[in-house]
Amino acid sequence: MSSTATLDSQGPTVKPGDPKSFFHVKKLVTEAGLIGRRRGHYLGLGIVLTVLLAGTVTGFILLGDSWFQLLMAGALGLLLTQFAFLAHEAAHRQILASHKRNDKLGQFLANIVVGISYQWWMNKHNKHHATPNTVGKDPDIEWDTISFQTEDAKRQRGVLKWITNRQGYLFFPLLSLEGLNLHMHSIKYLFKAGRVKNRKREMTGIFLRIAIYLAVIFYFLPVGMAFAFLGVQLAVFGIYMGASFAPNHKGMPMVPQNARIDFFSRQVLTGRNVMAKSSWGNRVLSHVYGGLNYQVEHHLFPSMPRANLAGVSAIVRQYCAEHQVPYTVASVRESYAQVITYLNKVGLSARDPFECPMISGYRVSA
């Protein structure tokens, strides 16, 4: 299926034999013993990340006034992204059995460790999971500097139009600003949204975290170096976060707003898995991407622990092959190439056909 295809408004072009096919897949996954928590896995991962974070903080204090601090900033950006993955998994009830405990853990990780609003993320991400790549419903394909739909690209003017026309090539440079963008959007949500659960608690946690973080950085480092530290940390965080979520749906088929399509087909046809050639390579990718490389399975089973997704992937892939449902897999390089190609195609579609200097000379004035 074309990477820029749009599903028919009446449903997918290739349908599973049974509209309730998801339930058959779920039965297979359950029989394989892949439904269940993996507390040991998350406990070990949490300990490793906490030790690495403590080591990074210790290194920051010991280095003092040194430009090697930028290495610490980069390491911190990577670690905060890993903690954001854990907050994402807690939001999906993947870690603990209790919804309430998952929410408390997720809120702590998002607010205190990462510095973003947990409720903002929940609101935005739940809408995405319910309607991935669905026009007018999925917030992840709405315009935000980058246009994911031709209609949005055509509306841009001035500098934004220049960016849009080259947005595929500018994708990774623009991601360097995504860290700051995530912080700003989440704080804006807490101030402007209507009813927000735990609003005061989230505001208190986030602003306390930001205040302590900035105080420590500017206390230990000269002003110029402190700003450089913040710039590198936010840039690495933004690039890592954006590069982890972008390959999963960008460039995959779009779903019309009122399309009638069953749950299984909607999730499979709009998702892309990023996989290596070996099981060892996939284990590495699972840690690097926080399990998001198994995007199809994550959308089918959002509460599935990260460590179980590889086994589920084998079952879903075989089922799709048997029922002739397109199941998209790409390598890391291929996935980013497809995303960049798609973004460039959307951006170029908004260009004025007469903007070439040679052709513009033949334009007839109104």
Phi, psi and omega in degrees: 000138182300144182291345179245018182291156173242132180292145179300144184297342178267356179138181182289154180289333176238117184253144171297156182299333183234124180298343177260030185302331180302322182293328176292318179295317179299322178296318179297318180294320179295315179296333179279357178075027183260003175265117181155161181282157176233067185299322180299319179300311182289327177296314178297317179296317179298319179295315180299313181294322179295318178296317179295321178294318178297321178294321179293318178296318178298316178299321178299315181292318183289326182292323180064221184281083181212141178290351172294349176299336179294332174292321176296323179297317178297316179297320179295321177299319178294316183292321179296327175294320178296320176292328176295323175300317179295321177297320177298319180288325176294321179298330179270007179064033182274336192267306183248160182286325183276131176299318182297317180291323176299317180296318179296317179295314181298319180294320178296313182296317182289310185286306190276321183272307186273322179093027177234164182282127178290318180292323176299314180296315180301313182298313182290314187286326177295322176296320179298315182295325181289326185220063182299134178056027180263121184301129178082357182233325182274113180295341182285349177248011175282154183294135173202078188074312176263137179261126177259353179230144183303321181299320178292321181297322182290340181277349185283147180224160175061227182299321181296325177293319178300317178295315182300319181295342182235019192296332177296313180289333181269001187305306183291320174301322179292330179296339179296342178262356185293328179300311178296321180298318180296316179298316183293317181295320182291321178291319178300321179298318181294331180273327189255336183294159180292260180267123180235124179296133178058035183304308183297320180296318180293315179301315180299313182296314183294312183290328175293317179298314180297317181297313181295317181301311181293321180298316180296314182297313183282344175283318185272338185239151172298159186304311181299315180292326179296316178294322177297320178300312180298319180298314180293316181299314181292323179295313180296317178300314181294315180295316181295315179297310182296320181289340179276326183266332186298317186292349190282327183224337185295127182091356176272166184305141175270147179251124176303151187305320184252026181293143175260109185211135183289159185305312184300311181295319180301315184286321183285314186289338182260359184249154178230127175271142176251113188224154177264179182276345183235158178295325178296317179297323178291328176295321177296313180298325179298323177286320182295318184263003181064031181084354182288348176293336174265062188293321181300311181292325178297322179285327178288323182230073185300335179267008180287127177301145182308319185292344181266350189294327180297315178295320179294323181301319180298321181291313182295320181296317179294318180298317179296321179296319180294326184256011176056043175259122180304127180235110189269127176231138178217155173283173179302312181297315181297320182296316180290325177296320179293320179296313181297317178299316180296313181297320177295321180295318178296316181296317181291333181294342182267358182289146174290124181296346180257011185280352172292128184305321182293318182286324184299337179293338181264004180292137180268128180290146180289000000 
